[in-house]
Amino acid sequence: MAEAVAEAVAEAVADAALPVATPAARRGRWLIYAVLLSFAVFFLVPLGVVLLNSVRTAQEIGLGSVIGWPRGFAMENYAEAWSRYCIAQRCEGVRNYMWNSLLMTVPATLVSTALGALAGYSVSLWRFRGDTIVFTIMLMGVFLPDQMRLIPWALVLRELGLTNTIAALVLIHTVQGLSFTTLFCRNYFVGIPQDLIKAAKVDGAGFFRIFWRIVLPLSPPILIVTVIWQFTGIWNEFLYGVTFTTGAQQPITAAIIAISVSSPTDVPQYGVQSAAVLLAALPTLLVYFFGGRYFMRGLTAGAVK
């Protein structure tokens, strides 16, 4: 009996074994790998140049080229870029501008995600007359170019007295992000079985209790996707920051554009400038480094649902 079972298992394993790749298939696979590696190198070369320059001195770059291997590691470039480098006639480095971006990005991300989840829950699981029209109007915000919104936002901020403030940027990015967050959450929530909602209603649960006790515990994948999307988009946004803020109120993306002309010396400070650029990009790089796998899992889960 044991021998019969062993033979059956061996046959099943043999049947399930993958066919041996032919030489043509192996060559095609290596060709695909070579193409993907070429694209990766092409996109990573600028980052590599900036990274190497960030640890090179201005003299070393001036005597050589902006493309080269550092002879030493000038880590003081980062200290100067953080707290002493002159940007737009303010010799305080990128520290204050990074703090402005953080004060702008974190509240706007959390509030827009929370409101988007609530709106997506409303139009997907609590159907009402005209819900499709409401969702379509909100969805239009995804496709409107930002340049069309500058004048309306200028008028709104003037009336609210928020001109040249971080609060203005928080308001803008919260409202602007509602279209994306509602779209993401709505498309995920429609996959939640209606029987769960009906059973909760029978037990006496209301709108917010169902949302808090049933919907949210089922939604970490799409909420992670939404937070990562919003954080990176808001942090990297440039147009509103440079339009509605000036001086010390600007986020890092608006301030960093002045780096190339803000050096008080005749020698271009490419090393310090590269360090400042990397510091400005560090938060989004860390978000993708630590949360990239969850981002892909959330996108896949939303696509399946």
ZAMARGU-4260 file (C-alpha; in steps of 0.2 Angstrom, whole numbers, plus 5000, padded with zeros to 4 digits):
<rodrens>
0) 5000/5000/5000 | 5014/5012/5004 | 5023/5008/4988 | 5007/5012/4978 | 5005/5028/4987
5) 5023/5033/4984 | 5022/5029/4965 | 5006/5039/4964 | 5015/5054/4972 | 5030/5052/4961
10) 5018/5052/4945 | 5009/5067/4951 | 5026/5076/4954 | 5032/5071/4937 | 5016/5077/4929
15) 5017/5094/4938 | 5035/5097/4934 | 5038/5112/4922 | 5044/5108/4905 | 5062/5111/4901
20) 5065/5127/4893 | 5071/5126/4875 | 5087/5136/4870 | 5077/5148/4861 | 5066/5151/4876
25) 5082/5154/4887 | 5089/5166/4874 | 5072/5176/4874 | 5072/5176/4893 | 5090/5183/4894
30) 5086/5196/4881 | 5071/5202/4891 | 5083/5203/4907 | 5096/5213/4897 | 5082/5225/4891
35) 5075/5228/4908 | 5093/5230/4915 | 5097/5243/4902 | 5081/5253/4907 | 5086/5252/4925
40) 5103/5258/4922 | 5097/5272/4911 | 5085/5278/4925 | 5097/5276/4939 | 5112/5285/4931
45) 5106/5303/4936 | 5103/5297/4953 | 5120/5289/4954 | 5128/5306/4947 | 5119/5316/4961
50) 5124/5304/4974 | 5142/5303/4970 | 5143/5322/4968 | 5135/5324/4985 | 5151/5318/4993
55) 5163/5327/4982 | 5171/5344/4986 | 5168/5359/4975 | 5187/5360/4971 | 5187/5342/4966
60) 5172/5344/4954 | 5179/5360/4947 | 5196/5353/4943 | 5188/5338/4935 | 5170/5335/4930
65) 5152/5333/4937 | 5153/5315/4932 | 5167/5306/4942 | 5171/5295/4957 | 5175/5304/4973
70) 5192/5304/4979 | 5186/5306/4997 | 5169/5307/5006 | 5165/5325/5010 | 5150/5322/5022
75) 5151/5340/5027 | 5141/5344/5011 | 5126/5336/5020 | 5128/5347/5036 | 5130/5363/5026
80) 5115/5359/5015 | 5104/5355/5030 | 5108/5370/5040 | 5120/5383/5032 | 5118/5384/5013
85) 5110/5399/5006 | 5094/5397/4996 | 5085/5413/4990 | 5096/5424/5001 | 5091/5414/5016
90) 5107/5405/5023 | 5098/5392/5034 | 5099/5377/5022 | 5085/5366/5018 | 5080/5362/5036
95) 5065/5375/5038 | 5059/5371/5020 | 5059/5352/5024 | 5049/5356/5040 | 5036/5366/5030
100) 5034/5351/5018 | 5031/5340/5032 | 5019/5351/5040 | 5010/5352/5024 | 5011/5334/5018
105) 5006/5324/5034 | 4990/5333/5038 | 4984/5334/5020 | 4988/5316/5017 | 4979/5310/5033
110) 4964/5321/5031 | 4961/5318/5012 | 4963/5299/5015 | 4950/5299/5029 | 4938/5310/5019
115) 4941/5300/5003 | 4937/5283/5012 | 4921/5290/5019 | 4916/5297/5003 | 4920/5281/4994
120) 4911/5271/5007 | 4895/5282/5004 | 4894/5281/4985 | 4898/5262/4985 | 4889/5254/5000
125) 4876/5267/5004 | 4868/5270/4987 | 4856/5285/4986 | 4847/5294/4972 | 4860/5303/4961
130) 4875/5294/4969 | 4882/5291/4951 | 4881/5309/4947 | 4890/5314/4963 | 4904/5301/4960
135) 4906/5307/4942 | 4908/5325/4947 | 4921/5320/4960 | 4930/5310/4947 | 4931/5325/4936
140) 4944/5332/4948 | 4956/5318/4942 | 4957/5324/4925 | 4957/5343/4927 | 4974/5351/4924
145) 4981/5360/4939 | 4984/5376/4929 | 4965/5378/4927 | 4963/5379/4946 | 4976/5392/4950
150) 4964/5407/4949 | 4950/5399/4958 | 4961/5394/4972 | 4969/5412/4973 | 4952/5419/4975
155) 4947/5406/4989 | 4963/5409/4998 | 4962/5428/4997 | 4944/5427/5004 | 4950/5415/5018
160) 4965/5426/5023 | 4977/5411/5020 | 4988/5419/5007 | 5006/5413/5009 | 5003/5401/5023
165) 5006/5382/5025 | 4988/5380/5030 | 4983/5386/5012 | 4994/5372/5005 | 4986/5359/5017
170) 4969/5365/5011 | 4973/5364/4993 | 4981/5347/4994 | 4967/5340/5005 | 4953/5346/4992
175) 4963/5341/4977 | 4967/5324/4984 | 4949/5320/4987 | 4946/5314/4969 | 4960/5301/4970
180) 4956/5295/4987 | 4938/5293/4983 | 4941/5284/4967 | 4953/5272/4975 | 4942/5268/4990
185) 4926/5267/4980 | 4933/5254/4968 | 4939/5244/4983 | 4924/5245/4994 | 4912/5239/4980
190) 4920/5222/4982 | 4914/5221/5001 | 4899/5209/5001 | 4883/5218/5004 | 4877/5204/5015
195) 4889/5211/5028 | 4881/5228/5027 | 4863/5221/5028 | 4867/5210/5043 | 4875/5225/5052
200) 4859/5236/5048 | 4848/5222/5055 | 4858/5222/5071 | 4855/5240/5073 | 4872/5247/5067
205) 4871/5264/5058 | 4882/5273/5045 | 4897/5277/5055 | 4897/5261/5066 | 4897/5250/5050
210) 4911/5261/5043 | 4922/5260/5059 | 4918/5242/5064 | 4916/5233/5047 | 4923/5243/5032
215) 4939/5250/5039 | 4945/5233/5046 | 4944/5226/5029 | 4953/5241/5020 | 4971/5242/5026
220) 4977/5237/5008 | 4969/5251/4999 | 4972/5264/5013 | 4991/5260/5012 | 4990/5263/4994
225) 4981/5279/4996 | 4992/5286/5010 | 5008/5282/4999 | 5000/5290/4984 | 4995/5305/4993
230) 5011/5307/5003 | 5023/5306/4988 | 5011/5317/4977 | 5010/5331/4989 | 5028/5331/4994
235) 5034/5332/4976 | 5021/5345/4971 | 5029/5361/4964 | 5016/5372/4956 | 5005/5377/4971
240) 5020/5379/4982 | 5029/5391/4971 | 5013/5400/4966 | 5005/5403/4983 | 5020/5404/4995
245) 5036/5414/4995 | 5051/5415/5006 | 5051/5406/5023 | 5034/5398/5020 | 5039/5388/5004
250) 5039/5369/5004 | 5056/5361/4999 | 5051/5358/4981 | 5048/5377/4978 | 5064/5382/4987
255) 5075/5369/4979 | 5073/5377/4962 | 5083/5392/4968 | 5098/5382/4973 | 5107/5384/4957
260) 5108/5403/4958 | 5109/5405/4977 | 5127/5402/4980 | 5136/5417/4987 | 5153/5412/4980
265) 5159/5412/4962 | 5163/5393/4963 | 5147/5383/4960 | 5143/5372/4975 | 5138/5356/4966
270) 5142/5345/4980 | 5132/5354/4993 | 5118/5357/4980 | 5118/5338/4976 | 5117/5334/4995
275) 5102/5347/4996 | 5093/5338/4982 | 5095/5321/4990 | 5089/5327/5007 | 5074/5334/4998
280) 5070/5317/4990 | 5074/5307/5005 | 5056/5306/5013 | 5048/5299/4997 | 5063/5287/4994
285) 5060/5280/5011 | 5042/5279/5009 | 5044/5269/4993 | 5058/5259/5001 | 5049/5253/5016
290) 5031/5253/5009 | 5033/5249/4991 | 5029/5230/4993 | 5013/5235/5003 | 5009/5248/4989
295) 5009/5234/4976 | 4999/5222/4987 | 4986/5235/4989 | 4985/5239/4970 | 4983/5220/4967
300) 4970/5218/4980 | 4960/5233/4973 | 4962/5226/4955 | 4955/5209/4960 | 4941/5217/4970
</rodrens>
